[in-house]
């Protein structure tokens, strides 16, 4: 699963959200590292809906424009949970290897001017 997809599903995990809300949530979740353009977002939302990971929750008219809210399906929640677990395992493995480096100083502590 690509990072933008992971972040879109994460944005929809708590409650149904409209497209602009997803864009803002992804920006916040990623610390500004992932910026979704509307065309990219709506293409991704269509793809995720086709895959059964999200669905339209409701539509409402705001100032004469239709605002569509999306929500995570049970399949989407399961896919998000599986990806979060996979990323957590990978991050744990990376951190473990960084604590036991071969041929270079260990990270953390004195070499970075940090004291315990």
C-alpha positions as CSV (number, residue, x, y, z in Angstrom):
1,X,0.0,0.0,0.0
2,X,1.4,3.4,-1.0
3,X,1.8,6.1,1.7
4,X,-0.9,8.4,0.3
5,X,-3.4,5.5,0.3
6,X,-2.5,4.6,3.9
7,X,-3.0,8.2,4.9
8,X,-6.3,8.6,3.1
9,X,-7.6,5.5,4.8
10,X,-6.3,6.8,8.1
11,X,-8.0,10.1,7.6
12,X,-11.3,8.3,7.1
13,X,-10.8,5.9,10.0
14,X,-12.4,8.1,12.7
15,X,-15.4,9.5,10.9
16,X,-16.9,10.2,7.4
17,X,-15.1,13.1,5.8
18,X,-15.4,15.1,2.6
19,X,-12.6,15.4,0.1
20,X,-11.2,18.7,1.3
21,X,-11.3,17.3,4.9
22,X,-9.3,14.3,3.7
23,X,-6.7,16.6,2.0
24,X,-6.3,18.6,5.3
25,X,-6.2,15.4,7.4
26,X,-3.5,13.9,5.2
27,X,-1.4,17.1,5.4
28,X,-1.7,17.0,9.2
29,X,-1.1,13.3,9.6
30,X,2.0,13.4,7.4
31,X,3.4,16.6,9.0
32,X,3.1,18.3,5.6
33,X,5.2,15.6,3.8
34,X,2.3,14.4,1.7
35,X,0.3,17.0,-0.2
36,X,-2.7,15.7,-2.1
37,X,-4.0,17.6,-5.1
38,X,-7.8,17.4,-5.6
39,X,-7.4,15.5,-8.9
40,X,-5.1,12.9,-7.3
41,X,-7.3,12.6,-4.3
42,X,-10.5,12.0,-6.2
43,X,-8.9,9.5,-8.4
44,X,-7.6,7.6,-5.3
45,X,-11.1,7.8,-3.7
46,X,-12.7,6.3,-6.8
47,X,-10.1,3.5,-6.8
48,X,-10.5,2.8,-3.1
49,X,-14.3,2.7,-3.6
50,X,-14.0,0.3,-6.5
51,X,-11.8,-1.9,-4.2
52,X,-14.4,-1.8,-1.5
53,X,-12.2,-0.1,1.0
54,X,-14.3,3.1,1.3
55,X,-17.8,4.1,0.3
56,X,-19.9,7.2,0.0
57,X,-21.5,7.9,3.4
58,X,-23.7,10.8,2.3
59,X,-23.9,13.8,0.0
60,X,-25.0,17.3,0.9
61,X,-25.3,20.6,-1.0
62,X,-23.2,23.4,0.4
63,X,-23.5,26.8,-1.4
64,X,-24.9,25.1,-4.5
65,X,-22.1,22.5,-4.7
66,X,-22.4,18.9,-3.9
67,X,-20.2,17.7,-1.0
68,X,-19.6,14.0,-0.9
69,X,-18.6,12.3,2.4
70,X,-16.6,9.1,2.4
71,X,-16.3,6.5,5.1
72,X,-14.1,3.5,5.7
73,X,-15.7,0.1,5.1
74,X,-15.0,-2.9,7.3
75,X,-12.7,-4.2,4.5
76,X,-10.9,-0.8,4.5
77,X,-10.5,-0.9,8.3
78,X,-9.0,-4.4,8.1
79,X,-6.6,-3.4,5.3
80,X,-5.6,-0.3,7.2
81,X,-5.0,-2.3,10.4
82,X,-2.9,-4.9,8.5
83,X,-0.8,-2.2,6.9
84,X,-0.3,-0.4,10.2
85,X,0.9,-3.7,11.7
86,X,3.2,-4.3,8.8
87,X,4.7,-0.8,9.1
88,X,5.1,-1.2,12.8
89,X,7.0,-4.5,12.3
90,X,9.3,-2.9,9.7
91,X,9.9,0.1,12.0
92,X,10.7,-2.2,14.9
93,X,13.1,-4.2,12.8
94,X,14.9,-1.0,11.6
95,X,15.2,0.3,15.2
96,X,16.5,-3.0,16.4
97,X,19.2,-3.0,13.7
98,X,20.1,0.6,14.4
99,X,20.7,-0.4,18.1
100,X,23.1,-3.2,17.0
101,X,25.2,-1.8,14.2
102,X,28.0,-3.7,12.6
103,X,31.1,-1.7,12.0
104,X,29.9,1.7,13.1
105,X,29.1,3.5,16.4
106,X,25.7,2.8,17.9
107,X,23.0,5.5,17.5
108,X,21.8,7.5,20.5
109,X,23.7,9.0,23.3
110,X,27.1,10.6,23.4
111,X,28.0,10.8,19.6
112,X,25.0,13.2,19.2
113,X,25.9,15.3,22.2
114,X,23.0,13.8,24.1
115,X,23.3,12.9,27.8
116,X,21.2,10.5,29.7
